[in-house]
Amino acid sequence: MSRKTIGVLAISAWLTIGRAQMPSVHGEIANASGMGSDMAVFLLDPSTPQSPHRGTLSDSGSFEFDGVSPGGYILRLVRLPDQTISEQYVQIQMGAFLSLRLPERKDPPPAQTVSVDQLRNPLTRKAAAMLRKAQDLSHEGDHEKALAQLRIALREPSAIPYARSIMGVEYLRLRNPAAALSELEEAVRLLPHDAVDHANLAYTLFLLGQKERAQQEVDRALELDPQNSHAQYLKGVMLGGN
């Protein structure tokens, strides 16, 4: 999963609405023929994006989520560890069947688009496996073990920028923004063009009362990715608190 979703913007929910859970939700990637084995699918509740639901994704493109409550979610397809391929807003209700498409490729197919930061910090297979293991532990709710795995990942040079980013989010999940700050500041230094890192740093600064710096970081996140729904949500929260 995305290192933040890898990922994922760690915004706390001030209001939680109780919902009845559903047994399972099914769906498919409509044009899964171009899908690699390094894909993962997630449901993110906009009010608690720090706790995404990871679905079971088959090679054929079908997927399933267990124990999802009814309501509105962001359905996101990710190339591990952290590249968002496609996402859309979906409404979960009884009997819902979700569908998501891979972006269409034109002929001749262009080279895979990667950010400048990804070009400068390519992940080795070993590093990607280490980060994936940490994220799996996080999805299981064992954030301390995830952090321990990420510290091991720091020994692998290509994993360092992404491990720092994920560590910051893990500390936020443990409600330790002071510890998250140094990790996310280092992540932003190493991956300066990553909108999610800037948004996570903005939220951390906001929690620590550094509102002016927080505003600068969320503005930078939206400058890098104007469609980033999590940064938009955080900006609205910050404006609402002024």
C-alpha positions as CSV (number, residue, x, y, z in Angstrom):
1,M,0.0,0.0,0.0
2,S,0.9,3.4,-0.4
3,R,3.4,4.4,2.0
4,K,0.9,6.8,3.2
5,T,-2.1,5.0,2.1
6,I,0.7,4.9,2.0
7,G,-0.9,7.1,1.3
8,V,-2.9,8.3,3.3
9,L,-3.6,11.6,4.9
10,A,-3.9,11.3,8.6
11,I,-6.8,13.5,9.6
12,S,-8.6,12.8,12.8
13,A,-12.4,12.6,12.9
14,W,-14.0,15.0,15.4
15,L,-17.4,13.4,14.9
16,T,-18.0,9.7,14.5
17,I,-21.4,8.5,13.3
18,G,-22.4,5.0,14.3
19,R,-23.2,2.8,11.3
20,A,-24.3,-0.8,11.1
21,Q,-21.7,-3.0,9.4
22,M,-22.4,-5.0,6.2
23,P,-21.1,-8.5,5.7
24,S,-19.1,-7.8,2.6
25,V,-18.9,-5.5,-0.5
26,H,-17.9,-6.8,-3.9
27,G,-16.6,-5.2,-7.0
28,E,-14.2,-5.4,-9.9
29,I,-11.6,-3.5,-11.9
30,A,-13.4,-3.3,-15.2
31,N,-10.3,-3.5,-17.5
32,A,-8.0,-5.6,-15.3
33,S,-6.0,-7.0,-18.2
34,G,-3.4,-4.3,-17.7
35,M,-3.2,-4.7,-14.0
36,G,0.0,-5.8,-12.3
37,S,0.5,-8.1,-9.3
38,D,1.6,-5.1,-7.2
39,M,-1.8,-3.5,-7.0
40,A,-4.0,-3.0,-3.9
41,V,-7.5,-1.6,-3.5
42,F,-8.7,0.5,-0.5
43,L,-11.8,2.2,0.8
44,L,-11.3,5.4,2.7
45,D,-13.9,7.1,4.9
46,P,-13.3,10.8,4.2
47,S,-13.9,11.5,7.9
48,T,-11.2,9.0,9.1
49,P,-8.8,8.6,6.1
50,Q,-6.1,7.4,8.5
51,S,-7.9,4.1,8.8
52,P,-8.5,2.8,5.3
53,H,-10.1,-0.6,4.6
54,R,-7.9,-2.8,2.5
55,G,-9.8,-5.2,0.2
56,T,-8.9,-8.6,-1.1
57,L,-7.9,-8.2,-4.8
58,S,-7.7,-11.2,-7.1
59,D,-5.6,-11.5,-10.3
60,S,-8.8,-11.3,-12.4
61,G,-9.5,-7.8,-10.9
62,S,-12.4,-8.8,-8.6
63,F,-12.2,-7.5,-5.1
64,E,-14.0,-7.8,-1.8
65,F,-14.2,-5.7,1.4
66,D,-15.4,-7.2,4.7
67,G,-17.2,-5.4,7.5
68,V,-17.7,-2.1,5.8
69,S,-20.4,0.2,7.1
70,P,-22.9,1.9,4.8
71,G,-22.0,5.4,3.6
72,G,-19.8,7.4,1.3
73,Y,-16.2,6.3,0.7
74,I,-13.3,7.0,-1.6
75,L,-12.5,3.8,-3.6
76,R,-8.8,3.9,-4.5
77,L,-6.6,1.6,-6.6
78,V,-2.9,1.8,-5.6
79,R,0.3,0.4,-7.1
80,L,2.3,-0.5,-4.1
81,P,3.9,1.0,-2.2
82,D,2.2,4.4,-2.8
83,Q,1.2,5.3,-6.3
84,T,-2.5,6.1,-6.7
85,I,-3.7,4.7,-10.1
86,S,-7.4,5.6,-9.9
87,E,-9.9,6.7,-7.4
88,Q,-13.6,7.7,-7.2
89,Y,-16.3,8.5,-4.7
90,V,-18.6,5.6,-4.1
91,Q,-21.8,5.1,-2.0
92,I,-21.9,1.8,0.0
93,Q,-25.3,0.3,0.6
94,M,-26.7,-3.2,0.9
95,G,-26.2,-5.2,-2.3
96,A,-23.8,-2.6,-3.8
97,F,-21.4,-3.7,-6.5
98,L,-18.4,-1.4,-7.1
99,S,-16.5,-0.9,-10.3
100,L,-13.3,1.0,-11.0
101,R,-11.4,1.3,-14.3
102,L,-7.7,1.4,-14.9
103,P,-6.7,4.5,-16.9
104,E,-6.9,4.0,-20.6
105,R,-3.6,3.5,-22.4
106,K,-3.0,5.1,-25.8
107,D,-1.0,3.6,-28.6
108,P,1.9,3.6,-28.6
109,P,1.7,3.1,-24.8
110,P,3.7,5.8,-23.0
111,A,6.3,5.0,-20.4
112,Q,4.9,4.7,-16.9
113,T,4.5,8.1,-15.4
114,V,6.4,8.6,-12.2
115,S,7.2,11.7,-10.2
116,V,10.6,13.4,-10.1
117,D,11.0,12.1,-6.5
118,Q,10.2,8.5,-7.6
119,L,12.8,8.8,-10.4
120,R,15.4,10.0,-7.9
121,N,14.4,7.4,-5.2
122,P,13.5,4.1,-7.1
123,L,12.5,1.3,-4.8
124,T,14.2,-2.0,-5.0
125,R,12.1,-5.2,-4.7
126,K,13.6,-5.8,-1.3
127,A,12.7,-2.3,-0.1
128,A,9.1,-2.6,-1.5
129,A,8.6,-5.9,0.3
130,M,9.8,-4.5,3.6
131,L,7.4,-1.5,3.3
132,R,4.6,-3.8,2.3
133,K,5.1,-5.9,5.4
134,A,5.0,-2.8,7.6
135,Q,1.8,-1.7,5.9
136,D,0.2,-5.1,6.4
137,L,1.0,-4.9,10.1
138,S,-0.5,-1.4,10.2
139,H,-3.7,-2.6,8.5
140,E,-3.9,-5.3,11.1
141,G,-3.9,-2.5,13.8
142,D,-0.4,-3.4,15.1
143,H,1.2,0.0,14.7
144,E,4.1,-0.6,17.1
145,K,5.2,-3.7,15.1
146,A,4.7,-1.6,11.9
147,L,7.1,1.0,13.3
148,A,9.6,-1.7,14.2
149,Q,9.4,-3.1,10.7
150,L,9.9,0.4,9.3
151,R,13.0,0.9,11.4
152,I,14.4,-2.2,9.8
153,A,13.4,-0.9,6.4
154,L,15.6,2.2,7.1
155,R,18.6,-0.1,6.6
156,E,17.7,-0.4,3.0
157,P,18.7,2.9,1.3
158,S,16.0,3.0,-1.3
159,A,13.3,2.6,1.3
160,I,14.4,5.5,3.5
161,P,12.2,8.3,2.1
162,Y,9.1,6.2,2.0
163,A,9.7,4.6,5.4
164,R,10.1,8.1,7.0
165,S,6.7,9.0,5.4
166,I,4.9,5.9,6.7
167,M,6.5,6.3,10.1
168,G,5.1,9.7,10.4
169,V,1.6,8.4,9.7
170,E,2.0,5.6,12.1
171,Y,3.0,8.0,14.9
172,L,-0.1,10.0,14.1
173,R,-2.2,6.9,14.3
174,L,-0.7,6.4,17.8
175,R,-1.7,10.0,18.6
176,N,2.0,11.1,18.9
177,P,2.3,14.2,16.6
178,A,5.5,15.3,18.3
179,A,7.2,12.0,17.1
180,A,5.5,12.3,13.7
181,L,6.8,15.8,13.1
182,S,10.5,14.9,12.7
183,E,9.6,11.9,10.4
184,L,7.4,13.9,8.2
185,E,9.8,16.8,8.0
186,E,12.4,14.4,6.8
187,A,10.0,12.8,4.4
188,V,9.2,16.2,2.8
189,R,12.9,17.0,2.6
190,L,13.6,13.7,0.8
191,L,10.3,13.8,-1.3
192,P,9.6,17.5,-1.8
193,H,7.1,17.0,-4.6
194,D,4.9,14.5,-2.7
195,A,1.5,16.2,-2.0
196,V,0.4,13.6,0.6
197,D,3.6,14.1,2.7
198,H,3.0,17.9,2.7
199,A,-0.6,17.4,3.8
200,N,0.4,15.0,6.5
201,L,3.0,17.4,7.7
202,A,0.4,20.2,7.6
203,Y,-2.0,18.2,9.8
204,T,0.8,17.4,12.3
205,L,1.7,21.0,12.6
206,F,-1.9,21.9,13.0
207,L,-2.2,19.5,15.9
208,L,0.9,21.0,17.5
209,G,-0.5,24.5,17.2
210,Q,1.8,25.7,14.5
211,K,-1.0,27.0,12.4
212,E,1.0,29.3,10.1
213,R,3.4,26.6,9.0
214,A,0.4,24.2,8.7
215,Q,-1.3,26.6,6.3
216,Q,1.9,26.8,4.2
217,E,2.2,23.1,4.0
218,V,-1.4,22.4,3.1
219,D,-1.2,25.2,0.4
220,R,1.9,23.4,-1.0
221,A,0.1,20.1,-1.0
222,L,-2.7,21.6,-3.1
223,E,-0.3,23.4,-5.3
224,L,1.3,20.0,-6.1
225,D,-2.1,18.2,-6.4
226,P,-5.2,20.5,-6.5
227,Q,-7.5,17.4,-6.6
228,N,-6.1,15.8,-3.4
229,S,-9.3,15.3,-1.5
230,H,-7.6,14.9,1.8
231,A,-5.7,18.2,1.5
232,Q,-8.9,19.9,0.5
233,Y,-10.6,18.5,3.6
234,L,-7.8,19.6,5.9
235,K,-7.8,23.1,4.4
236,G,-11.5,23.3,5.1
237,V,-11.0,22.2,8.7
238,M,-8.3,24.8,9.2
239,L,-10.3,27.6,7.6
240,G,-13.3,26.6,9.8
241,G,-11.1,26.9,12.9
242,N,-10.1,30.4,12.1
